[in-house]
Amino acid sequence: MVHKKEVVDLRGQGTFEEKWVFDEHQLGSGGDVQKNLFWHWPGLLSDDICDLIIKEGKQLALVEGGVNTPIDETAHKREIKEDLRRSRMAFFSLQHWVTGICHYYGHLANQYAWHFDLGVSEPIQFSHYRIGDHYTWHVDLMPNLHTANMWSIVKDDGYDPQWYEKKQRKLSLTVNLSDPTEYYGGDVEFLGMMGGVVNNPDLRKRGTVIAFPSFVKHRVTKITGGERFSLVVWIVGEPFK
């Protein structure tokens, strides 16, 4: 079932059509948590909006993306491991206008699909994938371990980093900002409960917003041509019980 509703005005930056698309991948019978692997709105954001996000994202100080490596049961360290992850990234301020868009659609998807107890998001990550870049299979659900850059943003925006330390990533979003004809590879894929890889061609459409539980394993396949820009969002809440 598809519902369409016109949405106008993104701080005067353009208009877009909100497409409510229910995309159901069964993981088994049971509660709402198991019902949907991901929820997505194909081509939700307009070309103008995607262009503007890329333009403003390129003005950030991009650094190489890292991975969290356990030291012991309570501590991790951030390392660059290109066999696991290779890309460049930076974070928008929590006060940036793109935060409101991501926050809204994250909560909307959660309302439709999972009904998690959610709060606010972490700073929005702007990602740049070039030829050879990728992010292997991983989950976002982990102790909230942040880069110094992210903590600086949180503090500068007037938020308490210690508040985030008590929360857990519960819902993740990714937004594809690039035209799929301008890059090869770079597919967002999910791993189903039975081990099968889920790859939906709609996820490559420019402006597509994808939401999924942070415990769902996913990856970005290697870029073999061109470049891809995206947003990554983590909405936190009280830890799962």
Secondary structure by P-SEA (a helix, b strand, c coil): cbbbbbbccccccbbbbbbbbbbbbbccccccccccccccccccccaaaaaaaaaaaaaccccbbbbbbbccccbbbbbbbcccccccccccccccaaaaaaaaaaaaaaaacccccccccccbbbbbbccccccccccccccccccaaaaaaaaaacccaaaaaaccccbbbbbbccccccccccccccccccbbbbbbccccccbbbbbbcccccccccccccbbbbbbbbbbbccccc
